[in-house]
Amino acid sequence: MNSKKSVIAVSIATVALVLGSIAPAQADWKADLVTKGTLTNCIDPEYPPMEYYANGTSGKIIGFDADSSAALAKELKVKIKQLATSFDGLIPALVAGRCDIVWTALYLSNKRLAVADGVPYLETGPGVVVAKGNPKKITDISFSLCGTRIAVQGASANEGLVKAQDKICKDTGKKPIAISSYPKVAETVAALLNGKVDGIVETDVACGDIVNKNAKRLEVAKGYFLGDVSFAVYMQKGSDLTPAVKKAVEKLISNGTLAKIAKKYNLDPEKLTTTGEPI
């Protein structure tokens, strides 16, 4: 009788082991998500090649950040949900708990790190898009911007950088910068093409995309604000998700996953990074 019980026990254990081996892999991290089993990413799909609608105005969101966040979700063994969010509402949405991460071309900045955790993933830096021939002779962000009309996306780190330079212009007795802030990058481009501004201050990846689409009329001015800035993916401050995201991003960089995505969107894989200094 005891031998029969032993056989049954061994059989049950064997079945359990087999079932365990074919069961779906479970995540090796613990964190409460907005939706169980789904990683919700707040993303502003108005910023090619980082994030944009596949058909231009609606539908599936694609781009480096969109694809990378999907790869992150796969690594974390959950599904991905892209939640379209206006640029100025990204961090507020994260803080309010409407999304788990914000992976959408945001600088690693001290202001954002005050309210959220950030993990760097791509080196970048501001550039200036100007009319072909650079009629205002803008060469960098220093005094060549004084007295010019510059468009920026409102509530962006670049807006803050231009305002800081404007103060320097004024403090040194030079002409101020006429700053025009717009909700969307596309509106800054329209302003430049229509002659309302002399230049657009944007990230280098956005500058490249803007010029590629308007090669006959626009170009990138020589020089950048900063040469050592990083984009970062953000999580809620002190979130249990942060270490898991950091580990996953590092793995996705080291195993070549993000490099493959970068090449897909004509970005330089050499700029992928796991470190960065906030601005």
Kinemage of the C-alpha trace (Angstrom):
@kinemage 1
@onewidth
@group {chain A} dominant
@subgroup {mainchain}
@vectorlist {calphas} color= white
{ca met a 1} P 0.000 0.000 0.000
{ca asn a 2} L 2.803 2.338 0.956
{ca ser a 3} L 4.602 1.448 -2.274
{ca lys a 4} L 1.493 2.385 -4.287
{ca lys a 5} L 1.290 5.727 -2.507
{ca ser a 6} L 4.951 6.315 -3.271
{ca val a 7} L 4.412 5.551 -6.950
{ca ile a 8} L 1.413 7.882 -7.082
{ca ala a 9} L 3.345 10.624 -5.309
{ca val a 10} L 6.252 10.278 -7.708
{ca ser a 11} L 3.866 10.329 -10.680
{ca ile a 12} L 2.172 13.499 -9.448
{ca ala a 13} L 5.532 15.142 -8.867
{ca thr a 14} L 6.658 14.135 -12.360
{ca val a 15} L 3.515 15.548 -13.967
{ca ala a 16} L 3.913 18.774 -11.992
{ca leu a 17} L 7.517 19.054 -13.129
{ca val a 18} L 6.557 18.509 -16.772
{ca leu a 19} L 3.702 20.982 -16.596
{ca gly a 20} L 5.977 23.488 -14.936
{ca ser a 21} L 8.514 23.126 -17.722
{ca ile a 22} L 5.960 23.906 -20.432
{ca ala a 23} L 4.066 26.636 -18.578
{ca pro a 24} L 4.530 30.244 -19.735
{ca ala a 25} L 7.614 31.926 -18.288
{ca gln a 26} L 6.850 34.130 -15.312
{ca ala a 27} L 8.369 37.533 -14.698
{ca asp a 28} L 11.215 37.520 -12.166
{ca trp a 29} L 10.297 40.967 -10.832
{ca lys a 30} L 7.420 42.325 -8.804
{ca ala a 31} L 5.674 45.652 -9.333
{ca asp a 32} L 2.092 46.800 -9.543
{ca leu a 33} L 1.161 47.804 -13.090
{ca val a 34} L -1.684 50.056 -14.187
{ca thr a 35} L -3.163 46.998 -15.905
{ca lys a 36} L -2.108 43.560 -14.708
{ca gly a 37} L 0.065 41.804 -17.268
{ca thr a 38} L 0.447 44.929 -19.409
{ca leu a 39} L 3.124 47.617 -19.436
{ca thr a 40} L 1.470 50.954 -20.222
{ca asn a 41} L 3.741 53.488 -21.918
{ca cys a 42} L 2.765 57.160 -22.136
{ca ile a 43} L 4.032 58.322 -25.519
{ca asp a 44} L 3.663 61.444 -27.665
{ca pro a 45} L 3.391 60.145 -31.262
{ca glu a 46} L 4.378 63.441 -32.862
{ca tyr a 47} L 8.148 62.991 -32.946
{ca pro a 48} L 9.566 60.953 -35.853
{ca pro a 49} L 11.705 58.916 -36.025
{ca met a 50} L 11.308 58.292 -32.293
{ca glu a 51} L 7.516 57.904 -32.157
{ca tyr a 52} L 4.806 58.576 -34.723
{ca tyr a 53} L 1.660 57.119 -36.257
{ca ala a 54} L 2.321 54.620 -39.025
{ca asn a 55} L -0.265 56.262 -41.286
{ca gly a 56} L 0.537 59.796 -40.191
{ca thr a 57} L -2.439 60.688 -38.032
{ca ser a 58} L -3.797 57.611 -36.270
{ca gly a 59} L -3.525 53.870 -35.882
{ca lys a 60} L -0.452 51.980 -34.777
{ca ile a 61} L 2.338 53.970 -33.121
{ca ile a 62} L 5.795 53.094 -34.421
{ca gly a 63} L 9.309 54.522 -34.142
{ca phe a 64} L 12.431 53.795 -32.138
{ca asp a 65} L 10.856 54.472 -28.744
{ca ala a 66} L 7.629 52.630 -29.538
{ca asp a 67} L 9.467 49.545 -30.786
{ca ser a 68} L 11.969 49.685 -27.925
{ca ser a 69} L 9.256 49.889 -25.278
{ca ala a 70} L 7.608 46.865 -26.907
{ca ala a 71} L 10.945 45.035 -26.673
{ca leu a 72} L 11.141 46.062 -23.015
{ca ala a 73} L 7.685 44.629 -22.338
{ca lys a 74} L 8.671 41.376 -24.033
{ca glu a 75} L 11.791 41.190 -21.882
{ca leu a 76} L 9.661 41.765 -18.777
{ca lys a 77} L 7.243 39.051 -19.985
{ca val a 78} L 4.211 41.324 -20.226
{ca lys a 79} L 2.209 42.932 -23.024
{ca ile a 80} L 2.719 46.534 -24.178
{ca lys a 81} L 0.125 49.285 -24.420
{ca gln a 82} L 1.004 52.605 -26.051
{ca leu a 83} L -1.031 55.413 -24.484
{ca ala a 84} L -0.942 58.511 -26.715
{ca thr a 85} L -0.372 61.527 -24.462
{ca ser a 86} L 0.320 65.196 -25.158
{ca phe a 87} L 3.914 66.249 -24.558
{ca asp a 88} L 3.181 68.515 -21.603
{ca gly a 89} L 1.062 65.798 -19.996
{ca leu a 90} L 3.605 62.962 -20.106
{ca ile a 91} L 5.232 63.253 -16.685
{ca pro a 92} L 1.988 64.389 -14.980
{ca ala a 93} L 0.304 61.240 -16.347
{ca leu a 94} L 3.117 59.088 -14.966
{ca val a 95} L 2.972 60.749 -11.555
{ca ala a 96} L -0.818 60.360 -11.505
{ca gly a 97} L -0.489 56.638 -12.181
{ca arg a 98} L -2.052 56.544 -15.626
{ca cys a 99} L 0.986 54.792 -17.098
{ca asp a 100} L 3.857 52.627 -15.880
{ca ile a 101} L 6.625 54.183 -17.959
{ca val a 102} L 7.287 57.146 -20.207
{ca trp a 103} L 9.519 56.080 -23.096
{ca thr a 104} L 9.196 58.916 -25.576
{ca ala a 105} L 12.389 60.904 -26.271
{ca leu a 106} L 12.593 62.903 -23.052
{ca tyr a 107} L 15.928 64.298 -21.888
{ca leu a 108} L 17.384 62.984 -18.654
{ca ser a 109} L 16.859 66.142 -16.605
{ca asn a 110} L 17.132 67.151 -12.963
{ca lys a 111} L 13.634 68.622 -13.113
{ca arg a 112} L 12.128 65.295 -14.174
{ca leu a 113} L 14.312 63.283 -11.804
{ca ala a 114} L 12.871 65.299 -8.935
{ca val a 115} L 9.513 63.586 -9.477
{ca ala a 116} L 10.387 60.373 -11.360
{ca asp a 117} L 13.102 57.745 -11.802
{ca gly a 118} L 15.020 57.826 -15.076
{ca val a 119} L 17.083 55.262 -16.984
{ca pro a 120} L 19.249 56.581 -19.883
{ca tyr a 121} L 19.188 54.763 -23.209
{ca leu a 122} L 20.387 57.045 -26.042
{ca glu a 123} L 22.869 59.911 -26.305
{ca thr a 124} L 21.516 63.010 -27.986
{ca gly a 125} L 21.883 66.780 -27.964
{ca pro a 126} L 20.090 69.900 -29.156
{ca gly a 127} L 20.648 71.267 -32.635
{ca val a 128} L 19.329 74.183 -34.662
{ca val a 129} L 17.408 73.823 -37.933
{ca val a 130} L 17.621 76.901 -40.175
{ca ala a 131} L 16.627 77.958 -43.675
{ca lys a 132} L 18.890 76.768 -46.485
{ca gly a 133} L 22.050 78.860 -46.566
{ca asn a 134} L 21.639 79.841 -42.903
{ca pro a 135} L 20.844 83.522 -43.632
{ca lys a 136} L 21.097 84.548 -39.960
{ca lys a 137} L 24.479 82.822 -39.622
{ca ile a 138} L 23.502 80.832 -36.557
{ca thr a 139} L 26.519 78.749 -35.608
{ca asp a 140} L 25.730 77.491 -32.118
{ca ile a 141} L 23.581 78.344 -29.140
{ca ser a 142} L 25.748 81.068 -27.760
{ca phe a 143} L 25.657 84.662 -28.947
{ca ser a 144} L 24.738 83.756 -32.531
{ca leu a 145} L 21.169 83.260 -31.273
{ca cys a 146} L 20.936 86.748 -29.798
{ca gly a 147} L 18.559 88.882 -31.848
{ca thr a 148} L 17.076 85.928 -33.732
{ca arg a 149} L 13.600 84.398 -33.726
{ca ile a 150} L 13.624 80.835 -32.429
{ca ala a 151} L 10.843 78.245 -32.312
{ca val a 152} L 10.736 75.495 -29.688
{ca gln a 153} L 8.272 72.924 -28.451
{ca gly a 154} L 6.554 74.282 -25.371
{ca ala a 155} L 7.348 72.714 -21.979
{ca ser a 156} L 10.438 70.988 -23.416
{ca ala a 157} L 13.955 71.044 -22.005
{ca asn a 158} L 15.031 72.851 -25.176
{ca glu a 159} L 12.629 75.672 -24.359
{ca gly a 160} L 14.385 76.042 -21.014
{ca leu a 161} L 17.809 76.054 -22.657
{ca val a 162} L 16.808 78.770 -25.121
{ca lys a 163} L 15.328 80.863 -22.320
{ca ala a 164} L 18.588 80.519 -20.394
{ca gln a 165} L 20.546 81.698 -23.432
{ca asp a 166} L 18.100 84.574 -23.889
{ca lys a 167} L 18.918 85.726 -20.359
{ca ile a 168} L 22.627 85.625 -21.172
{ca cys a 169} L 21.998 87.728 -24.275
{ca lys a 170} L 20.127 90.332 -22.227
{ca asp a 171} L 22.610 90.321 -19.344
{ca thr a 172} L 25.485 91.022 -21.732
{ca gly a 173} L 23.709 93.883 -23.470
{ca lys a 174} L 22.894 92.011 -26.658
{ca lys a 175} L 19.542 91.732 -28.394
{ca pro a 176} L 17.119 89.225 -26.845
{ca ile a 177} L 15.931 86.042 -28.501
{ca ala a 178} L 12.334 86.160 -29.706
{ca ile a 179} L 11.109 82.767 -28.503
{ca ser a 180} L 7.994 81.196 -30.006
{ca ser a 181} L 6.711 78.081 -28.216
{ca tyr a 182} L 4.422 75.617 -29.982
{ca pro a 183} L 2.587 72.512 -28.710
{ca lys a 184} L 3.917 70.294 -31.509
{ca val a 185} L 7.206 70.011 -33.378
{ca ala a 186} L 5.323 70.047 -36.693
{ca glu a 187} L 4.125 73.553 -35.835
{ca thr a 188} L 7.692 74.772 -35.272
{ca val a 189} L 8.612 73.428 -38.715
{ca ala a 190} L 5.658 75.216 -40.310
{ca ala a 191} L 6.715 78.449 -38.601
{ca leu a 192} L 10.228 78.165 -40.046
{ca leu a 193} L 9.021 77.261 -43.533
{ca asn a 194} L 6.634 80.227 -43.464
{ca gly a 195} L 9.363 82.643 -42.394
{ca lys a 196} L 7.897 83.360 -38.963
{ca val a 197} L 11.093 82.284 -37.194
{ca asp a 198} L 14.784 82.048 -38.059
{ca gly a 199} L 15.435 78.652 -36.528
{ca ile a 200} L 14.140 75.678 -34.568
{ca val a 201} L 15.933 74.272 -31.554
{ca glu a 202} L 15.339 70.526 -31.339
{ca thr a 203} L 17.135 67.280 -30.530
{ca asp a 204} L 19.673 66.082 -33.066
{ca val a 205} L 17.501 63.129 -34.097
{ca ala a 206} L 14.518 65.408 -34.719
{ca cys a 207} L 16.710 67.902 -36.583
{ca gly a 208} L 17.881 65.145 -38.898
{ca asp a 209} L 14.340 63.998 -39.587
{ca ile a 210} L 13.106 67.554 -40.215
{ca val a 211} L 15.892 68.289 -42.688
{ca asn a 212} L 15.507 64.941 -44.463
{ca lys a 213} L 11.868 65.798 -45.150
{ca asn a 214} L 12.657 69.371 -46.241
{ca ala a 215} L 16.121 68.972 -47.763
{ca lys a 216} L 15.622 71.647 -50.427
{ca arg a 217} L 14.639 74.349 -47.947
{ca leu a 218} L 16.216 73.556 -44.579
{ca glu a 219} L 19.545 72.546 -43.075
{ca val a 220} L 21.112 71.953 -39.667
{ca ala a 221} L 23.279 74.792 -38.361
{ca lys a 222} L 26.742 73.815 -37.206
{ca gly a 223} L 27.145 73.293 -33.464
{ca tyr a 224} L 24.987 72.100 -30.589
{ca phe a 225} L 23.914 73.359 -27.182
{ca leu a 226} L 25.376 70.369 -25.402
{ca gly a 227} L 27.214 67.329 -26.624
{ca asp a 228} L 26.495 65.022 -23.712
{ca val a 229} L 22.766 64.680 -23.143
{ca ser a 230} L 20.751 61.482 -22.960
{ca phe a 231} L 17.184 60.428 -23.563
{ca ala a 232} L 15.733 58.460 -20.657
{ca val a 233} L 12.803 56.182 -19.924
{ca tyr a 234} L 10.940 57.298 -16.804
{ca met a 235} L 9.130 55.411 -14.040
{ca gln a 236} L 7.341 56.634 -10.926
{ca lys a 237} L 9.677 57.852 -8.194
{ca gly a 238} L 10.847 54.934 -6.066
{ca ser a 239} L 8.908 52.409 -8.149
{ca asp a 240} L 9.625 48.699 -7.769
{ca leu a 241} L 9.600 48.694 -11.565
{ca thr a 242} L 12.707 50.888 -11.856
{ca pro a 243} L 15.393 48.239 -11.166
{ca ala a 244} L 13.653 45.783 -13.490
{ca val a 245} L 13.526 48.368 -16.295
{ca lys a 246} L 17.159 49.333 -15.747
{ca lys a 247} L 18.286 45.714 -15.914
{ca ala a 248} L 16.149 45.034 -18.988
{ca val a 249} L 17.329 48.139 -20.881
{ca glu a 250} L 20.951 47.236 -20.180
{ca lys a 251} L 20.304 43.731 -21.519
{ca leu a 252} L 18.500 45.016 -24.625
{ca ile a 253} L 21.510 47.204 -25.380
{ca ser a 254} L 24.124 44.534 -24.676
{ca asn a 255} L 22.381 41.826 -26.725
{ca gly a 256} L 21.934 44.082 -29.762
{ca thr a 257} L 18.138 44.351 -29.681
{ca leu a 258} L 18.068 48.148 -29.451
{ca ala a 259} L 20.883 48.447 -31.997
{ca lys a 260} L 18.736 46.565 -34.503
{ca ile a 261} L 15.806 48.895 -33.813
{ca ala a 262} L 18.079 51.947 -34.090
{ca lys a 263} L 19.268 50.870 -37.538
{ca lys a 264} L 15.665 50.319 -38.605
{ca tyr a 265} L 14.962 54.010 -37.959
{ca asn a 266} L 18.311 55.313 -39.270
{ca leu a 267} L 19.699 56.137 -35.832
{ca asp a 268} L 23.303 55.594 -34.780
{ca pro a 269} L 23.591 52.426 -32.621
{ca glu a 270} L 26.854 53.792 -31.221
{ca lys a 271} L 24.811 56.383 -29.319
{ca leu a 272} L 23.009 53.771 -27.248
{ca thr a 273} L 24.052 54.193 -23.627
{ca thr a 274} L 23.325 53.033 -20.102
{ca thr a 275} L 24.747 56.148 -18.464
{ca gly a 276} L 24.103 59.863 -18.659
{ca glu a 277} L 24.329 63.119 -16.738
{ca pro a 278} L 21.072 65.031 -16.196
{ca ile a 279} L 20.765 68.597 -17.435
